[in-house]
Amino acid sequence: MQPPEPVTPAPEPGTHDDAPPSLRDDAMLDQKIAEANEQAAQLQDALLRAMADAENLRRRAQEDIAKAHKFAVEDFAEALVPVKDSLEAALNIDTSSVDAFKQGVEMTLKQLSSAFTKNRLTEISPAPGEQFDPMKHQAISVVPAEQGANTIVNILQKGYMIADRLLRPALVTVAEERPRPPASGQGA
């Protein structure tokens, strides 16, 4: 009889005897875990910073929009203050001739026109005979006239635009289409 062969015990669970040689070293594995954790922390920090920057940018943009809305008329109001001052001064004069009063009103109108120009507020004042433009004019009535159809006969009220945007259309009367004369040469 032969002595029994020595039995090599199976590796215990949790040992790295069956792992590849590169991962057998616990220190190496711990180092890789530490590097991965550090990289994850850096990426998380970068993400949080980017999110904070985006939030700050959004908040600043909202503040700028709010300020723009709040002070949008500031320039226009600043240009109108001298007009109001001139009107109040005209009302405070006790003795004034009609010519002096008219001259004062004309000067005040020039100030107002200057304020309009400075703030890109333009008049829409079409001339009689000009073609009706529904984007700038509002027809109050259509009247018979000796001019072409759909042309302006009379201006009832000027219109205004701010830059390229219509503020108020000009109120106008428009020439109606003339009836066509009967065709000649027909009949008996």
C-alpha positions in Angstrom: 0.0 0.0 0.0 1.0 3.3 -0.9 0.8 6.3 1.3 -2.0 8.6 0.3 -1.0 11.6 -1.9 -0.9 14.9 -0.1 -4.0 16.9 -1.0 -3.5 20.6 -1.7 -6.2 22.6 -0.2 -8.4 24.7 -2.5 -7.9 28.4 -2.3 -10.1 30.0 0.3 -12.6 32.5 -1.0 -11.4 36.1 -0.9 -7.8 35.2 -1.6 -6.2 36.5 -4.8 -4.3 33.3 -5.7 -6.6 32.9 -8.7 -6.4 36.6 -9.8 -4.0 37.8 -12.5 -0.6 38.7 -11.4 -1.2 42.5 -12.0 -4.0 42.5 -9.4 -2.5 40.3 -6.8 -0.8 43.1 -5.1 -3.3 44.7 -2.7 -1.3 47.9 -2.5 -1.6 48.3 -6.3 -5.3 47.8 -6.2 -5.7 50.3 -3.3 -3.7 52.8 -5.4 -5.9 52.4 -8.4 -9.0 52.8 -6.2 -7.6 55.9 -4.7 -6.7 57.3 -8.1 -10.3 56.6 -9.4 -11.8 58.2 -6.3 -9.6 61.3 -6.7 -10.5 61.6 -10.4 -14.2 61.2 -9.5 -13.9 63.9 -6.9 -12.2 66.2 -9.4 -14.9 65.6 -12.0 -17.6 66.2 -9.4 -15.9 69.5 -8.3 -15.7 70.6 -12.0 -19.3 69.8 -12.5 -20.4 71.7 -9.5 -18.3 74.7 -10.5 -19.8 74.6 -14.0 -23.3 74.4 -12.6 -22.6 77.3 -10.3 -21.2 79.4 -13.2 -24.3 78.7 -15.3 -26.6 79.6 -12.5 -24.7 82.9 -11.9 -24.8 83.7 -15.6 -28.6 83.0 -15.7 -29.2 85.2 -12.6 -27.1 88.1 -14.0 -29.0 87.9 -17.3 -32.3 88.0 -15.5 -31.1 91.1 -13.5 -30.0 92.8 -16.7 -33.3 92.1 -18.3 -35.1 93.4 -15.2 -33.0 96.6 -15.2 -33.6 97.1 -19.0 -37.4 96.8 -18.4 -37.3 99.1 -15.4 -35.2 101.8 -17.1 -36.3 101.4 -20.7 -38.0 104.8 -20.8 -35.3 106.6 -18.9 -33.7 108.2 -22.0 -37.1 109.2 -23.4 -38.2 110.6 -20.1 -35.0 112.5 -19.8 -35.6 114.1 -23.2 -39.2 115.0 -22.2 -38.3 116.9 -19.0 -37.2 120.1 -20.8 -40.5 120.0 -22.8 -42.5 119.9 -19.6 -40.4 122.7 -18.2 -41.1 124.9 -21.2 -44.8 124.2 -21.0 -44.9 125.1 -17.3 -42.9 128.3 -18.0 -45.4 129.3 -20.7 -48.3 128.8 -18.3 -46.6 131.0 -15.6 -46.3 134.0 -17.8 -49.0 136.5 -16.9 -48.8 139.0 -19.7 -48.0 137.5 -23.1 -49.1 138.4 -26.6 -50.5 135.8 -28.9 -47.4 136.0 -31.0 -45.1 135.4 -28.1 -47.3 132.5 -26.9 -47.2 131.0 -30.4 -43.4 131.4 -30.6 -43.1 129.6 -27.2 -45.3 126.8 -28.4 -43.3 126.4 -31.6 -40.0 126.3 -29.5 -41.6 123.6 -27.2 -42.7 121.6 -30.3 -39.1 121.7 -31.6 -37.9 120.4 -28.2 -40.5 117.6 -28.4 -39.5 116.8 -32.0 -35.9 116.6 -30.9 -36.8 114.2 -28.1 -38.7 112.1 -30.6 -35.8 112.0 -33.0 -33.3 111.3 -30.3 -35.3 108.2 -29.2 -36.0 107.0 -32.8 -39.7 107.9 -32.7 -40.7 108.9 -36.2 -43.9 110.4 -37.6 -46.1 108.7 -40.2 -47.6 111.5 -42.2 -48.6 110.3 -45.6 -49.2 112.9 -48.4 -52.6 113.0 -50.2 -52.4 110.7 -53.2 -49.8 108.4 -51.6 -50.6 104.7 -51.8 -52.5 103.3 -48.8 -50.2 101.0 -46.7 -52.1 98.8 -44.2 -48.9 98.3 -42.3 -48.7 102.0 -41.5 -52.1 103.4 -42.1 -55.6 102.8 -40.8 -58.4 103.6 -43.1 -61.3 105.3 -41.3 -63.5 105.6 -44.4 -63.5 105.1 -48.1 -64.6 108.2 -50.1 -65.3 109.0 -53.7 -62.3 110.9 -55.2 -60.8 111.9 -58.5 -57.6 110.1 -57.7 -56.5 106.4 -58.0 -58.2 103.8 -55.9 -56.6 102.9 -52.6 -54.7 106.2 -52.4 -54.9 108.5 -49.4 -57.3 111.4 -49.7 -57.0 113.0 -46.2 -54.9 112.5 -43.1 -57.0 112.7 -39.9 -54.2 111.9 -37.4 -50.5 111.3 -37.8 -49.1 107.9 -36.9 -45.8 107.0 -35.2 -43.2 104.3 -35.3 -40.4 103.5 -32.8 -37.5 102.3 -34.9 -39.1 99.7 -37.2 -42.1 99.0 -34.9 -45.5 100.6 -35.4 -46.6 102.5 -32.3 -49.8 104.0 -33.8 -51.0 103.9 -37.4 -51.9 107.1 -39.3 -55.7 107.6 -39.5 -56.6 108.3 -43.1 -59.5 108.4 -45.6 -58.9 106.4 -48.7 -60.2 106.9 -52.3 -62.7 104.3 -53.4 -62.4 102.4 -56.6 -64.2 104.2 -59.4 -66.9 102.3 -61.3 -65.8 101.3 -64.7 -67.5 103.0 -67.6 -69.7 100.7 -69.7 -67.9 99.3 -72.7 -68.7 101.4 -75.8 -69.6 100.0 -79.2 -72.0 97.3 -78.0 -75.7 97.2 -78.6 -78.0 98.1 -81.5 
